[in-house]
Structures are given as C-alpha cells and as structure tokens.
Amino acid sequence: MAETRTTIMSTADAAVIPADLRRDALNGCPWHDVKSMLRDVGLRPTRQRMALGWILFAKGDRHLTAEMLYEEATKAKVPVSLATVYNTLHQFTEVGLLRQVAVDGSKTYFDTNTTAHHHFFVEGDNALVDIPGAEEIVSKMPAAPTGYEIARVDVVVRLRKKDARR
C-alpha cells in the first residue's frame, strides 16, 4: 500500500526553494530534517542556512567547494552571496556538520561525510572522491608530542590519467 506523505515545508519556507526542487524534498533530505540538524548543533535555522543546508545534504554524501555550492544555489534561485556561502560552510564545519578537506593552497572542499576517511583527488577533473576501505592507509601513527593529541588525519591521494604514449 502506498504511503501518504504530508507537506514538509511551511508556505513561508517553501518560498525559498523553487517548485522543481521542492518535489525532490520527499526523496532527499526533508526540509524539517535540515531544521532539526541545525538546531541540534546550536545554529539558528535562518532561511539562508536552511536553503544551503537543503542543497548540501539533500543529495547524500558529496564534496563541494564554496563556488560549486554558490552555483547550485544560484541555479536554484536561492538569493545568497558568495560570502554568505563561505560563512555558512565554515559555520557548518565548526559545528561538525561538514568536514573541510584542503587539496592544495587554493582549493578547499567541504565533505558532507564527516566520518574518518581519505580521498582521491582527480587532477584535471578537480574531483574529490572517497577512498573505499581506506582504514589501513595510516596504520602506524607517530606519537603526538607532549601536550598535544592527533585531531584528525587527512590523506589526499592525487590521481591523473595515464599518458597512453608511456
């Protein structure tokens, strides 16, 4: 028997997300889940945080730069500045909703999968991909100096396509 679902957004909330994206809300990360997620970590669910959170978390685990999220928000007709996107991503990272992955000095990705894992970076495609089963990559950790503890280990393995002439 088919399940009947009710509307997950108020009329005021729905104005932020365009109609074509609201339909997908039932299949992705529901609007009320984003609101709960923000409240659970002590962030006020403002319209901009809600809209950006919905875009970020509605499609499962993913890796985005601020520019990529800004582009998605613009396409979704979410009125937000690039500075707000950066601020929101950093706020989400500070409270543990995102994981920041620095690929090089000029490229930072935000990962919706906050578990301990490592990445491939595909040069040329500028794509960050989770390494499956990468627990053993750093099997022997050095001891932290006195007064310090290891907060996190990030391994980024850079890939490039083989040159067929080699």
Backbone hydrogen bonds, N-H to C=O, Kabsch-Sander energy under -0.5 kcal/mol:
donor,donor_aa,acceptor,acceptor_aa,energy
14,A,10,S,-2.6
15,A,11,T,-1.0
16,V,13,D,-1.7
17,I,13,D,-0.7
21,L,18,P,-0.9
22,R,18,P,-2.0
23,R,19,A,-1.5
24,D,20,D,-0.5
25,A,21,L,-0.6
25,A,22,R,-1.2
26,L,23,R,-0.8
27,N,24,D,-1.4
28,G,24,D,-1.2
33,D,30,P,-0.9
34,V,30,P,-1.6
35,K,31,W,-2.0
36,S,32,H,-2.2
37,M,33,D,-2.7
38,L,34,V,-2.5
39,R,35,K,-2.3
40,D,36,S,-2.8
41,V,37,M,-1.0
41,V,38,L,-0.6
42,G,39,R,-1.5
43,L,38,L,-2.7
46,T,44,R,-2.2
50,M,46,T,-2.8
51,A,47,R,-2.7
52,L,48,Q,-2.7
53,G,49,R,-2.9
54,W,50,M,-2.6
55,I,51,A,-2.1
56,L,52,L,-2.6
57,F,53,G,-2.9
58,A,54,W,-1.7
60,G,57,F,-1.0
64,L,110,F,-2.3
69,L,65,T,-2.2
70,Y,66,A,-2.6
71,E,67,E,-2.3
72,E,68,M,-2.2
73,A,69,L,-2.7
74,T,70,Y,-2.6
75,K,71,E,-2.5
76,A,72,E,-1.8
77,K,74,T,-1.5
78,V,73,A,-3.0
80,V,78,V,-1.1
85,V,81,S,-1.9
86,Y,82,L,-2.5
87,N,83,A,-2.7
88,T,84,T,-2.8
89,L,85,V,-2.7
90,H,86,Y,-2.4
91,Q,87,N,-2.3
92,F,88,T,-2.9
93,T,89,L,-2.0
94,E,90,H,-2.5
95,V,91,Q,-1.5
96,G,93,T,-1.4
97,L,92,F,-2.5
98,L,92,F,-1.1
99,R,111,D,-2.2
101,V,109,Y,-3.1
103,V,101,V,-0.6
103,V,107,K,-2.6
104,D,107,K,-1.3
107,K,104,D,-1.0
109,Y,101,V,-3.0
110,F,64,L,-3.0
111,D,99,R,-3.3
112,T,62,R,-2.2
114,T,112,T,-0.9
117,H,115,T,-0.6
119,H,155,V,-2.6
120,F,129,V,-3.2
121,F,157,V,-2.8
122,V,120,F,-0.5
122,V,127,A,-3.0
123,E,121,F,-1.0
123,E,159,L,-2.9
125,D,122,V,-0.8
126,N,122,V,-1.3
127,A,122,V,-1.3
129,V,120,F,-2.8
131,I,118,H,-2.6
134,A,131,I,-0.8
136,E,133,G,-0.5
137,I,134,A,-1.6
138,V,135,E,-0.5
139,S,136,E,-0.8
139,S,137,I,-0.5
141,M,139,S,-0.6
148,Y,145,P,-2.1
151,A,149,E,-0.6
155,V,153,V,-0.5
156,V,154,D,-0.5
157,V,119,H,-3.1
157,V,155,V,-0.5
158,R,156,V,-0.6
159,L,121,F,-3.3
164,A,162,K,-0.6
166,R,163,D,-1.8
